[in-house]
Amino acid sequence: MTDLREQETEYAESLALGAEEATGANRRSFLGSFNKMPPWIGAVIGIVVILIVWQIVAVTAFSVTGSVPPPLEVFAQLVHDLTDSIYWNAIAVTSMSALWGFIWGNLIAFFLAFIVLLIPWFEGLSTQLAVVCSCIPLTAIAPIVTLLSPAGSRTTSIFLAALSVIFTTVIGTLLGLRAASETQLDVVKAYGGSRFTQLRKVRLIAAVPSILAALKLAAPAAFLGAVLGEYFLLGVDSGIGIQLLAAQATAASVKLWALALICGGIAGLAYFVIGRIGHLITPWSQGDSRAGEGF
C-alpha cells in the first residue's frame, strides 16, 4: 500500500514537472517570437496606441475647450502648413540657428573635455562648468542675453542652442576619452609620447563612439534650445518659435499642435541622421557582425 502511494506521488510530481516544462517552453517560444520581430513593428504599435489615446482624450476630456484637437485635424493642418513657403522659411531659419549653436556648443564642450586630459587639475572646474550649463534655467538667462544683443539679432536663439548641448557632449567625450586601453597608453608613454600624443593616437580613436552618441543626443537639444530662444528675440519675425507665439496669441490650438509636431519631427530627424552617421563610422560599437568587411 505504501509502495502504491509512493508511485502515485512520483507520478503526480512527474506530471507537474512536465506541465511546468511545457509552460516554460511555451513562454520562451512566445517571448522569442516577440524578440524576433523587427524593431519597426514595436514603433508602429506604439504610434498606433498613442494616436488612439490622443483621439479618446480629444473627444472626451477636451471636447468643449478644444485644447487637444483630434489627430486628424492636426495632421490636416500639418499638411496645409508644409505646403506654405512661410513655414519652410521658418524651419530653415530656426535650423540654421540650431546648427550654429550646435557647432559652438560642441566646440566649447570638446575644449573642456580635452583640456582635462592635458591638464588633470582642470577636471573639477571643467565638470562644474558643464553642470552649470545644464542646471541654469534657460528662461532666466535668455532675457539677459536678449538685452545684451542688438535688435534683430538671433544671438539668443544660438546661445540657448549652444547652452543646451555643452553638458551632454562634455560628459560623453570624457567617458569616451577615458575608455582608451591602458596598455596602449602605456606603450605610447614607454616610447616617450606626451599626454597630447596619447590623446591624438589612442584616446581620440577610442572616444569616437561615445562622442557620436553624445552628439546624437545634443542635436535635438540644440534645435529645441533654438526654438525656445526665439521666444525672447526682438525685431525678428521668422522662425518656428515666432510661429508658435503667433498661434498662441490667437489661441489656434490646431496650429499649435501642428507646429509642435514639426518641432518634434525635426528634432527626431536630427537624432536619426547623426545616429546613422555614427553607425556608418563606428559599426563595431553597434554590434554589427559585418563590421570590418571590405578592409
ChimeraX commands (.cxc) that place a marker at each C-alpha (Angstrom):
marker #1 position 0.00,0.00,0.00 radius 0.5
marker #1 position 2.82,2.32,0.89 radius 0.5
marker #1 position 4.62,1.49,-2.37 radius 0.5
marker #1 position 1.45,2.29,-4.32 radius 0.5
marker #1 position 1.16,5.73,-2.69 radius 0.5
marker #1 position 4.81,6.45,-3.37 radius 0.5
marker #1 position 4.32,5.53,-7.03 radius 0.5
marker #1 position 1.26,7.79,-7.24 radius 0.5
marker #1 position 3.24,10.66,-5.65 radius 0.5
marker #1 position 6.13,10.20,-8.08 radius 0.5
marker #1 position 3.69,10.06,-10.99 radius 0.5
marker #1 position 1.96,13.27,-9.87 radius 0.5
marker #1 position 5.32,15.02,-9.46 radius 0.5
marker #1 position 6.41,13.91,-12.92 radius 0.5
marker #1 position 3.15,15.26,-14.40 radius 0.5
marker #1 position 3.59,18.58,-12.59 radius 0.5
marker #1 position 7.21,18.82,-13.74 radius 0.5
marker #1 position 6.20,18.04,-17.31 radius 0.5
marker #1 position 3.47,20.65,-17.22 radius 0.5
marker #1 position 5.88,23.22,-15.83 radius 0.5
marker #1 position 8.45,22.46,-18.51 radius 0.5
marker #1 position 5.80,22.70,-21.21 radius 0.5
marker #1 position 4.61,26.04,-19.83 radius 0.5
marker #1 position 8.18,27.32,-19.70 radius 0.5
marker #1 position 8.80,26.19,-23.26 radius 0.5
marker #1 position 5.60,27.87,-24.45 radius 0.5
marker #1 position 6.54,31.04,-22.60 radius 0.5
marker #1 position 10.01,31.04,-24.15 radius 0.5
marker #1 position 8.63,30.45,-27.62 radius 0.5
marker #1 position 6.09,33.26,-27.10 radius 0.5
marker #1 position 8.74,35.70,-25.92 radius 0.5
marker #1 position 11.10,34.51,-28.61 radius 0.5
marker #1 position 8.55,35.31,-31.31 radius 0.5
marker #1 position 8.37,38.87,-29.97 radius 0.5
marker #1 position 12.15,39.15,-29.84 radius 0.5
marker #1 position 12.40,38.05,-33.46 radius 0.5
marker #1 position 10.04,40.76,-34.66 radius 0.5
marker #1 position 11.68,43.71,-36.48 radius 0.5
marker #1 position 12.14,46.82,-34.28 radius 0.5
marker #1 position 9.92,48.93,-36.52 radius 0.5
marker #1 position 6.88,46.81,-35.61 radius 0.5
marker #1 position 7.16,47.91,-31.98 radius 0.5
marker #1 position 7.47,51.52,-33.12 radius 0.5
marker #1 position 4.34,51.21,-35.26 radius 0.5
marker #1 position 2.39,49.64,-32.41 radius 0.5
marker #1 position 3.49,52.45,-30.10 radius 0.5
marker #1 position 2.41,55.13,-32.59 radius 0.5
marker #1 position -0.99,53.48,-33.06 radius 0.5
marker #1 position -1.53,53.32,-29.29 radius 0.5
marker #1 position -0.58,56.99,-28.93 radius 0.5
marker #1 position -2.99,58.02,-31.70 radius 0.5
marker #1 position -5.84,56.04,-30.15 radius 0.5
marker #1 position -5.24,57.56,-26.71 radius 0.5
marker #1 position -4.91,61.00,-28.30 radius 0.5
marker #1 position -8.25,60.62,-30.09 radius 0.5
marker #1 position -10.01,59.42,-26.95 radius 0.5
marker #1 position -8.65,62.30,-24.85 radius 0.5
marker #1 position -9.55,64.85,-27.54 radius 0.5
marker #1 position -13.18,63.77,-27.89 radius 0.5
marker #1 position -13.80,63.29,-24.17 radius 0.5
marker #1 position -11.83,65.43,-21.72 radius 0.5
marker #1 position -11.16,68.35,-24.12 radius 0.5
marker #1 position -14.17,68.16,-26.42 radius 0.5
marker #1 position -15.54,71.51,-25.13 radius 0.5
marker #1 position -12.36,73.61,-24.91 radius 0.5
marker #1 position -10.65,72.12,-27.95 radius 0.5
marker #1 position -7.26,72.46,-26.29 radius 0.5
marker #1 position -6.40,68.97,-27.51 radius 0.5
marker #1 position -7.70,68.69,-31.08 radius 0.5
marker #1 position -8.22,65.28,-32.73 radius 0.5
marker #1 position -5.18,63.91,-34.53 radius 0.5
marker #1 position -6.83,64.02,-37.98 radius 0.5
marker #1 position -7.37,67.77,-37.67 radius 0.5
marker #1 position -3.79,68.27,-36.56 radius 0.5
marker #1 position -2.40,66.21,-39.45 radius 0.5
marker #1 position -4.60,68.09,-41.93 radius 0.5
marker #1 position -3.24,71.38,-40.55 radius 0.5
marker #1 position 0.28,69.97,-40.71 radius 0.5
marker #1 position -0.09,69.10,-44.40 radius 0.5
marker #1 position -1.51,72.57,-45.08 radius 0.5
marker #1 position 1.37,74.27,-43.26 radius 0.5
marker #1 position 4.02,72.28,-45.10 radius 0.5
marker #1 position 2.64,73.48,-48.43 radius 0.5
marker #1 position 3.26,77.09,-47.35 radius 0.5
marker #1 position 6.73,78.52,-48.04 radius 0.5
marker #1 position 6.48,80.67,-44.88 radius 0.5
marker #1 position 6.78,77.59,-42.70 radius 0.5
marker #1 position 9.68,76.18,-44.69 radius 0.5
marker #1 position 11.46,79.51,-44.30 radius 0.5
marker #1 position 10.77,79.38,-40.56 radius 0.5
marker #1 position 12.13,75.84,-40.39 radius 0.5
marker #1 position 15.28,76.86,-42.30 radius 0.5
marker #1 position 15.92,79.91,-40.12 radius 0.5
marker #1 position 15.47,78.04,-36.85 radius 0.5
marker #1 position 17.52,75.08,-38.09 radius 0.5
marker #1 position 20.38,77.42,-39.02 radius 0.5
marker #1 position 20.35,78.95,-35.54 radius 0.5
marker #1 position 20.32,75.45,-34.06 radius 0.5
marker #1 position 23.23,74.42,-36.29 radius 0.5
marker #1 position 25.37,77.37,-35.23 radius 0.5
marker #1 position 24.52,76.73,-31.60 radius 0.5
marker #1 position 25.30,73.03,-32.07 radius 0.5
marker #1 position 28.70,73.87,-33.54 radius 0.5
marker #1 position 29.69,76.47,-30.95 radius 0.5
marker #1 position 28.37,74.46,-28.01 radius 0.5
marker #1 position 30.22,71.32,-29.06 radius 0.5
marker #1 position 33.45,73.21,-29.70 radius 0.5
marker #1 position 33.29,74.56,-26.15 radius 0.5
marker #1 position 32.46,71.09,-24.82 radius 0.5
marker #1 position 35.35,69.47,-26.68 radius 0.5
marker #1 position 37.73,72.10,-25.33 radius 0.5
marker #1 position 36.55,71.49,-21.76 radius 0.5
marker #1 position 36.88,67.71,-22.18 radius 0.5
marker #1 position 40.25,67.64,-23.95 radius 0.5
marker #1 position 41.93,70.08,-21.59 radius 0.5
marker #1 position 41.12,67.78,-18.66 radius 0.5
marker #1 position 43.41,65.10,-20.09 radius 0.5
marker #1 position 46.18,67.56,-20.83 radius 0.5
marker #1 position 45.82,69.43,-17.51 radius 0.5
marker #1 position 44.30,66.95,-14.97 radius 0.5
marker #1 position 43.75,69.54,-12.22 radius 0.5
marker #1 position 41.30,71.31,-14.56 radius 0.5
marker #1 position 38.80,68.43,-14.24 radius 0.5
marker #1 position 36.86,69.89,-11.31 radius 0.5
marker #1 position 36.38,73.26,-13.00 radius 0.5
marker #1 position 35.51,71.67,-16.34 radius 0.5
marker #1 position 32.81,69.39,-14.97 radius 0.5
marker #1 position 31.41,72.18,-12.80 radius 0.5
marker #1 position 31.08,74.44,-15.82 radius 0.5
marker #1 position 29.29,71.65,-17.69 radius 0.5
marker #1 position 26.90,71.10,-14.77 radius 0.5
marker #1 position 26.20,74.83,-14.53 radius 0.5
marker #1 position 25.34,74.91,-18.24 radius 0.5
marker #1 position 22.92,72.04,-17.67 radius 0.5
marker #1 position 21.29,73.42,-14.50 radius 0.5
marker #1 position 20.95,77.09,-15.36 radius 0.5
marker #1 position 17.31,77.92,-16.28 radius 0.5
marker #1 position 17.20,78.83,-19.95 radius 0.5
marker #1 position 14.20,81.10,-19.42 radius 0.5
marker #1 position 16.20,83.05,-16.83 radius 0.5
marker #1 position 19.34,83.60,-18.90 radius 0.5
marker #1 position 17.54,84.24,-22.21 radius 0.5
marker #1 position 16.20,87.75,-21.33 radius 0.5
marker #1 position 19.67,88.82,-20.20 radius 0.5
marker #1 position 21.24,87.64,-23.46 radius 0.5
marker #1 position 18.48,89.40,-25.40 radius 0.5
marker #1 position 19.17,92.70,-23.63 radius 0.5
marker #1 position 22.88,92.38,-24.44 radius 0.5
marker #1 position 22.18,91.63,-28.12 radius 0.5
marker #1 position 21.25,94.16,-30.82 radius 0.5
marker #1 position 17.66,94.20,-32.09 radius 0.5
marker #1 position 17.12,91.83,-34.98 radius 0.5
marker #1 position 19.94,89.54,-33.88 radius 0.5
marker #1 position 19.40,85.82,-33.38 radius 0.5
marker #1 position 22.10,85.63,-30.72 radius 0.5
marker #1 position 19.70,84.46,-28.00 radius 0.5
marker #1 position 18.50,81.54,-30.10 radius 0.5
marker #1 position 22.05,80.47,-30.95 radius 0.5
marker #1 position 23.19,80.94,-27.34 radius 0.5
marker #1 position 20.44,78.75,-25.89 radius 0.5
marker #1 position 21.09,76.10,-28.53 radius 0.5
marker #1 position 24.78,76.08,-27.59 radius 0.5
marker #1 position 24.00,76.01,-23.88 radius 0.5
marker #1 position 21.72,73.01,-24.37 radius 0.5
marker #1 position 24.46,70.76,-25.75 radius 0.5
marker #1 position 27.51,71.51,-23.61 radius 0.5
marker #1 position 26.79,69.19,-20.68 radius 0.5
marker #1 position 25.88,66.18,-22.83 radius 0.5
marker #1 position 28.93,66.49,-25.05 radius 0.5
marker #1 position 31.37,67.16,-22.19 radius 0.5
marker #1 position 30.26,64.07,-20.26 radius 0.5
marker #1 position 30.10,61.84,-23.34 radius 0.5
marker #1 position 33.51,62.97,-24.54 radius 0.5
marker #1 position 35.16,62.49,-21.14 radius 0.5
marker #1 position 33.72,58.99,-20.84 radius 0.5
marker #1 position 34.95,58.14,-24.31 radius 0.5
marker #1 position 38.45,59.54,-23.79 radius 0.5
marker #1 position 38.79,57.55,-20.58 radius 0.5
marker #1 position 37.71,54.34,-22.33 radius 0.5
marker #1 position 41.09,54.02,-24.02 radius 0.5
marker #1 position 43.13,50.90,-23.34 radius 0.5
marker #1 position 45.67,51.39,-20.57 radius 0.5
marker #1 position 48.05,49.03,-22.40 radius 0.5
marker #1 position 48.05,51.22,-25.50 radius 0.5
marker #1 position 48.55,54.33,-23.37 radius 0.5
marker #1 position 51.50,52.67,-21.62 radius 0.5
marker #1 position 53.05,51.80,-24.98 radius 0.5
marker #1 position 52.84,55.41,-26.12 radius 0.5
marker #1 position 54.29,56.57,-22.81 radius 0.5
marker #1 position 57.10,54.00,-22.97 radius 0.5
marker #1 position 58.18,55.36,-26.35 radius 0.5
marker #1 position 58.36,58.87,-24.93 radius 0.5
marker #1 position 54.93,60.06,-26.02 radius 0.5
marker #1 position 53.35,63.00,-24.21 radius 0.5
marker #1 position 49.77,63.35,-22.96 radius 0.5
marker #1 position 48.94,65.09,-26.21 radius 0.5
marker #1 position 50.34,62.15,-28.19 radius 0.5
marker #1 position 48.23,59.75,-26.13 radius 0.5
marker #1 position 45.21,61.94,-26.80 radius 0.5
marker #1 position 45.85,62.07,-30.53 radius 0.5
marker #1 position 46.97,58.47,-31.13 radius 0.5
marker #1 position 44.82,56.47,-28.70 radius 0.5
marker #1 position 42.16,58.36,-26.78 radius 0.5
marker #1 position 40.50,60.09,-29.72 radius 0.5
marker #1 position 40.03,56.82,-31.59 radius 0.5
marker #1 position 38.59,55.09,-28.52 radius 0.5
marker #1 position 36.31,58.05,-27.82 radius 0.5
marker #1 position 34.65,58.24,-31.25 radius 0.5
marker #1 position 31.61,56.02,-30.37 radius 0.5
marker #1 position 30.90,57.93,-27.15 radius 0.5
marker #1 position 31.36,61.29,-28.85 radius 0.5
marker #1 position 28.93,60.36,-31.62 radius 0.5
marker #1 position 26.43,59.09,-29.05 radius 0.5
marker #1 position 26.69,62.42,-27.22 radius 0.5
marker #1 position 26.26,64.36,-30.47 radius 0.5
marker #1 position 23.21,62.27,-31.27 radius 0.5
marker #1 position 21.58,63.46,-28.04 radius 0.5
marker #1 position 22.86,67.02,-28.45 radius 0.5
marker #1 position 21.36,67.57,-31.91 radius 0.5
marker #1 position 17.66,67.59,-30.90 radius 0.5
marker #1 position 18.56,69.53,-27.74 radius 0.5
marker #1 position 20.18,72.23,-29.89 radius 0.5
marker #1 position 17.09,72.56,-32.07 radius 0.5
marker #1 position 14.71,72.78,-29.12 radius 0.5
marker #1 position 17.02,75.33,-27.48 radius 0.5
marker #1 position 16.96,77.42,-30.66 radius 0.5
marker #1 position 13.14,77.31,-30.72 radius 0.5
marker #1 position 12.97,78.41,-27.09 radius 0.5
marker #1 position 15.40,81.23,-27.77 radius 0.5
marker #1 position 13.09,82.64,-30.44 radius 0.5
marker #1 position 10.50,83.36,-27.74 radius 0.5
marker #1 position 12.77,86.15,-26.49 radius 0.5
marker #1 position 14.04,87.66,-29.74 radius 0.5
marker #1 position 13.43,91.32,-30.55 radius 0.5
marker #1 position 12.96,92.63,-34.08 radius 0.5
marker #1 position 12.78,89.14,-35.61 radius 0.5
marker #1 position 9.70,87.94,-37.48 radius 0.5
marker #1 position 10.74,84.49,-38.74 radius 0.5
marker #1 position 11.32,81.14,-37.08 radius 0.5
marker #1 position 9.36,78.26,-35.61 radius 0.5
marker #1 position 9.32,79.95,-32.20 radius 0.5
marker #1 position 7.79,83.09,-33.73 radius 0.5
marker #1 position 5.10,80.96,-35.38 radius 0.5
marker #1 position 4.38,79.29,-32.04 radius 0.5
marker #1 position 4.00,82.68,-30.38 radius 0.5
marker #1 position 1.60,83.85,-33.10 radius 0.5
marker #1 position -0.51,80.69,-32.80 radius 0.5
marker #1 position -0.56,81.01,-29.02 radius 0.5
marker #1 position -1.65,84.67,-29.20 radius 0.5
marker #1 position -4.61,83.73,-31.39 radius 0.5
marker #1 position -5.46,80.57,-29.40 radius 0.5
marker #1 position -5.09,78.48,-32.56 radius 0.5
marker #1 position -4.76,75.12,-30.84 radius 0.5
marker #1 position -4.72,73.05,-34.04 radius 0.5
marker #1 position -1.89,75.15,-35.48 radius 0.5
marker #1 position -0.02,74.94,-32.17 radius 0.5
marker #1 position -0.17,71.16,-32.20 radius 0.5
marker #1 position 0.89,71.05,-35.87 radius 0.5
marker #1 position 3.89,73.26,-35.10 radius 0.5
marker #1 position 4.73,71.07,-32.11 radius 0.5
marker #1 position 4.76,68.03,-34.42 radius 0.5
marker #1 position 7.06,69.89,-36.80 radius 0.5
marker #1 position 9.47,70.64,-33.94 radius 0.5
marker #1 position 9.37,67.04,-32.76 radius 0.5
marker #1 position 9.87,65.75,-36.30 radius 0.5
marker #1 position 12.92,67.93,-36.95 radius 0.5
marker #1 position 14.46,67.04,-33.58 radius 0.5
marker #1 position 13.85,63.35,-34.25 radius 0.5
marker #1 position 15.33,63.66,-37.74 radius 0.5
marker #1 position 18.49,65.25,-36.34 radius 0.5
marker #1 position 18.77,62.40,-33.82 radius 0.5
marker #1 position 18.28,59.80,-36.56 radius 0.5
marker #1 position 20.76,61.35,-39.02 radius 0.5
marker #1 position 23.60,61.58,-36.51 radius 0.5
marker #1 position 22.76,58.09,-35.28 radius 0.5
marker #1 position 23.11,56.74,-38.83 radius 0.5
marker #1 position 26.38,58.61,-39.29 radius 0.5
marker #1 position 27.65,57.04,-36.08 radius 0.5
marker #1 position 26.53,53.61,-37.28 radius 0.5
marker #1 position 28.49,54.04,-40.52 radius 0.5
marker #1 position 31.62,55.43,-38.89 radius 0.5
marker #1 position 31.78,53.05,-35.91 radius 0.5
marker #1 position 29.86,49.89,-36.85 radius 0.5
marker #1 position 31.74,47.86,-34.21 radius 0.5
marker #1 position 30.09,49.90,-31.45 radius 0.5
marker #1 position 26.64,48.95,-32.77 radius 0.5
marker #1 position 27.26,45.21,-32.53 radius 0.5
marker #1 position 27.31,44.87,-36.32 radius 0.5
marker #1 position 28.63,41.44,-37.20 radius 0.5
marker #1 position 29.63,42.72,-40.64 radius 0.5
marker #1 position 31.96,45.35,-39.18 radius 0.5
marker #1 position 35.33,45.20,-40.80 radius 0.5
marker #1 position 34.14,43.72,-44.11 radius 0.5
marker #1 position 35.80,45.24,-47.12 radius 0.5
marker #1 position 39.10,46.06,-45.36 radius 0.5
marker link #1:1,2 radius 0.2
marker link #1:2,3 radius 0.2
marker link #1:3,4 radius 0.2
marker link #1:4,5 radius 0.2
marker link #1:5,6 radius 0.2
marker link #1:6,7 radius 0.2
marker link #1:7,8 radius 0.2
marker link #1:8,9 radius 0.2
marker link #1:9,10 radius 0.2
marker link #1:10,11 radius 0.2
marker link #1:11,12 radius 0.2
marker link #1:12,13 radius 0.2
marker link #1:13,14 radius 0.2
marker link #1:14,15 radius 0.2
marker link #1:15,16 radius 0.2
marker link #1:16,17 radius 0.2
marker link #1:17,18 radius 0.2
marker link #1:18,19 radius 0.2
marker link #1:19,20 radius 0.2
marker link #1:20,21 radius 0.2
marker link #1:21,22 radius 0.2
marker link #1:22,23 radius 0.2
marker link #1:23,24 radius 0.2
marker link #1:24,25 radius 0.2
marker link #1:25,26 radius 0.2
marker link #1:26,27 radius 0.2
marker link #1:27,28 radius 0.2
marker link #1:28,29 radius 0.2
marker link #1:29,30 radius 0.2
marker link #1:30,31 radius 0.2
marker link #1:31,32 radius 0.2
marker link #1:32,33 radius 0.2
marker link #1:33,34 radius 0.2
marker link #1:34,35 radius 0.2
marker link #1:35,36 radius 0.2
marker link #1:36,37 radius 0.2
marker link #1:37,38 radius 0.2
marker link #1:38,39 radius 0.2
marker link #1:39,40 radius 0.2
marker link #1:40,41 radius 0.2
marker link #1:41,42 radius 0.2
marker link #1:42,43 radius 0.2
marker link #1:43,44 radius 0.2
marker link #1:44,45 radius 0.2
marker link #1:45,46 radius 0.2
marker link #1:46,47 radius 0.2
marker link #1:47,48 radius 0.2
marker link #1:48,49 radius 0.2
marker link #1:49,50 radius 0.2
marker link #1:50,51 radius 0.2
marker link #1:51,52 radius 0.2
marker link #1:52,53 radius 0.2
marker link #1:53,54 radius 0.2
marker link #1:54,55 radius 0.2
marker link #1:55,56 radius 0.2
marker link #1:56,57 radius 0.2
marker link #1:57,58 radius 0.2
marker link #1:58,59 radius 0.2
marker link #1:59,60 radius 0.2
marker link #1:60,61 radius 0.2
marker link #1:61,62 radius 0.2
marker link #1:62,63 radius 0.2
marker link #1:63,64 radius 0.2
marker link #1:64,65 radius 0.2
marker link #1:65,66 radius 0.2
marker link #1:66,67 radius 0.2
marker link #1:67,68 radius 0.2
marker link #1:68,69 radius 0.2
marker link #1:69,70 radius 0.2
marker link #1:70,71 radius 0.2
marker link #1:71,72 radius 0.2
marker link #1:72,73 radius 0.2
marker link #1:73,74 radius 0.2
marker link #1:74,75 radius 0.2
marker link #1:75,76 radius 0.2
marker link #1:76,77 radius 0.2
marker link #1:77,78 radius 0.2
marker link #1:78,79 radius 0.2
marker link #1:79,80 radius 0.2
marker link #1:80,81 radius 0.2
marker link #1:81,82 radius 0.2
marker link #1:82,83 radius 0.2
marker link #1:83,84 radius 0.2
marker link #1:84,85 radius 0.2
marker link #1:85,86 radius 0.2
marker link #1:86,87 radius 0.2
marker link #1:87,88 radius 0.2
marker link #1:88,89 radius 0.2
marker link #1:89,90 radius 0.2
marker link #1:90,91 radius 0.2
marker link #1:91,92 radius 0.2
marker link #1:92,93 radius 0.2
marker link #1:93,94 radius 0.2
marker link #1:94,95 radius 0.2
marker link #1:95,96 radius 0.2
marker link #1:96,97 radius 0.2
marker link #1:97,98 radius 0.2
marker link #1:98,99 radius 0.2
marker link #1:99,100 radius 0.2
marker link #1:100,101 radius 0.2
marker link #1:101,102 radius 0.2
marker link #1:102,103 radius 0.2
marker link #1:103,104 radius 0.2
marker link #1:104,105 radius 0.2
marker link #1:105,106 radius 0.2
marker link #1:106,107 radius 0.2
marker link #1:107,108 radius 0.2
marker link #1:108,109 radius 0.2
marker link #1:109,110 radius 0.2
marker link #1:110,111 radius 0.2
marker link #1:111,112 radius 0.2
marker link #1:112,113 radius 0.2
marker link #1:113,114 radius 0.2
marker link #1:114,115 radius 0.2
marker link #1:115,116 radius 0.2
marker link #1:116,117 radius 0.2
marker link #1:117,118 radius 0.2
marker link #1:118,119 radius 0.2
marker link #1:119,120 radius 0.2
marker link #1:120,121 radius 0.2
marker link #1:121,122 radius 0.2
marker link #1:122,123 radius 0.2
marker link #1:123,124 radius 0.2
marker link #1:124,125 radius 0.2
marker link #1:125,126 radius 0.2
marker link #1:126,127 radius 0.2
marker link #1:127,128 radius 0.2
marker link #1:128,129 radius 0.2
marker link #1:129,130 radius 0.2
marker link #1:130,131 radius 0.2
marker link #1:131,132 radius 0.2
marker link #1:132,133 radius 0.2
marker link #1:133,134 radius 0.2
marker link #1:134,135 radius 0.2
marker link #1:135,136 radius 0.2
marker link #1:136,137 radius 0.2
marker link #1:137,138 radius 0.2
marker link #1:138,139 radius 0.2
marker link #1:139,140 radius 0.2
marker link #1:140,141 radius 0.2
marker link #1:141,142 radius 0.2
marker link #1:142,143 radius 0.2
marker link #1:143,144 radius 0.2
marker link #1:144,145 radius 0.2
marker link #1:145,146 radius 0.2
marker link #1:146,147 radius 0.2
marker link #1:147,148 radius 0.2
marker link #1:148,149 radius 0.2
marker link #1:149,150 radius 0.2
marker link #1:150,151 radius 0.2
marker link #1:151,152 radius 0.2
marker link #1:152,153 radius 0.2
marker link #1:153,154 radius 0.2
marker link #1:154,155 radius 0.2
marker link #1:155,156 radius 0.2
marker link #1:156,157 radius 0.2
marker link #1:157,158 radius 0.2
marker link #1:158,159 radius 0.2
marker link #1:159,160 radius 0.2
marker link #1:160,161 radius 0.2
marker link #1:161,162 radius 0.2
marker link #1:162,163 radius 0.2
marker link #1:163,164 radius 0.2
marker link #1:164,165 radius 0.2
marker link #1:165,166 radius 0.2
marker link #1:166,167 radius 0.2
marker link #1:167,168 radius 0.2
marker link #1:168,169 radius 0.2
marker link #1:169,170 radius 0.2
marker link #1:170,171 radius 0.2
marker link #1:171,172 radius 0.2
marker link #1:172,173 radius 0.2
marker link #1:173,174 radius 0.2
marker link #1:174,175 radius 0.2
marker link #1:175,176 radius 0.2
marker link #1:176,177 radius 0.2
marker link #1:177,178 radius 0.2
marker link #1:178,179 radius 0.2
marker link #1:179,180 radius 0.2
marker link #1:180,181 radius 0.2
marker link #1:181,182 radius 0.2
marker link #1:182,183 radius 0.2
marker link #1:183,184 radius 0.2
marker link #1:184,185 radius 0.2
marker link #1:185,186 radius 0.2
marker link #1:186,187 radius 0.2
marker link #1:187,188 radius 0.2
marker link #1:188,189 radius 0.2
marker link #1:189,190 radius 0.2
marker link #1:190,191 radius 0.2
marker link #1:191,192 radius 0.2
marker link #1:192,193 radius 0.2
marker link #1:193,194 radius 0.2
marker link #1:194,195 radius 0.2
marker link #1:195,196 radius 0.2
marker link #1:196,197 radius 0.2
marker link #1:197,198 radius 0.2
marker link #1:198,199 radius 0.2
marker link #1:199,200 radius 0.2
marker link #1:200,201 radius 0.2
marker link #1:201,202 radius 0.2
marker link #1:202,203 radius 0.2
marker link #1:203,204 radius 0.2
marker link #1:204,205 radius 0.2
marker link #1:205,206 radius 0.2
marker link #1:206,207 radius 0.2
marker link #1:207,208 radius 0.2
marker link #1:208,209 radius 0.2
marker link #1:209,210 radius 0.2
marker link #1:210,211 radius 0.2
marker link #1:211,212 radius 0.2
marker link #1:212,213 radius 0.2
marker link #1:213,214 radius 0.2
marker link #1:214,215 radius 0.2
marker link #1:215,216 radius 0.2
marker link #1:216,217 radius 0.2
marker link #1:217,218 radius 0.2
marker link #1:218,219 radius 0.2
marker link #1:219,220 radius 0.2
marker link #1:220,221 radius 0.2
marker link #1:221,222 radius 0.2
marker link #1:222,223 radius 0.2
marker link #1:223,224 radius 0.2
marker link #1:224,225 radius 0.2
marker link #1:225,226 radius 0.2
marker link #1:226,227 radius 0.2
marker link #1:227,228 radius 0.2
marker link #1:228,229 radius 0.2
marker link #1:229,230 radius 0.2
marker link #1:230,231 radius 0.2
marker link #1:231,232 radius 0.2
marker link #1:232,233 radius 0.2
marker link #1:233,234 radius 0.2
marker link #1:234,235 radius 0.2
marker link #1:235,236 radius 0.2
marker link #1:236,237 radius 0.2
marker link #1:237,238 radius 0.2
marker link #1:238,239 radius 0.2
marker link #1:239,240 radius 0.2
marker link #1:240,241 radius 0.2
marker link #1:241,242 radius 0.2
marker link #1:242,243 radius 0.2
marker link #1:243,244 radius 0.2
marker link #1:244,245 radius 0.2
marker link #1:245,246 radius 0.2
marker link #1:246,247 radius 0.2
marker link #1:247,248 radius 0.2
marker link #1:248,249 radius 0.2
marker link #1:249,250 radius 0.2
marker link #1:250,251 radius 0.2
marker link #1:251,252 radius 0.2
marker link #1:252,253 radius 0.2
marker link #1:253,254 radius 0.2
marker link #1:254,255 radius 0.2
marker link #1:255,256 radius 0.2
marker link #1:256,257 radius 0.2
marker link #1:257,258 radius 0.2
marker link #1:258,259 radius 0.2
marker link #1:259,260 radius 0.2
marker link #1:260,261 radius 0.2
marker link #1:261,262 radius 0.2
marker link #1:262,263 radius 0.2
marker link #1:263,264 radius 0.2
marker link #1:264,265 radius 0.2
marker link #1:265,266 radius 0.2
marker link #1:266,267 radius 0.2
marker link #1:267,268 radius 0.2
marker link #1:268,269 radius 0.2
marker link #1:269,270 radius 0.2
marker link #1:270,271 radius 0.2
marker link #1:271,272 radius 0.2
marker link #1:272,273 radius 0.2
marker link #1:273,274 radius 0.2
marker link #1:274,275 radius 0.2
marker link #1:275,276 radius 0.2
marker link #1:276,277 radius 0.2
marker link #1:277,278 radius 0.2
marker link #1:278,279 radius 0.2
marker link #1:279,280 radius 0.2
marker link #1:280,281 radius 0.2
marker link #1:281,282 radius 0.2
marker link #1:282,283 radius 0.2
marker link #1:283,284 radius 0.2
marker link #1:284,285 radius 0.2
marker link #1:285,286 radius 0.2
marker link #1:286,287 radius 0.2
marker link #1:287,288 radius 0.2
marker link #1:288,289 radius 0.2
marker link #1:289,290 radius 0.2
marker link #1:290,291 radius 0.2
marker link #1:291,292 radius 0.2
marker link #1:292,293 radius 0.2
marker link #1:293,294 radius 0.2
marker link #1:294,295 radius 0.2
view
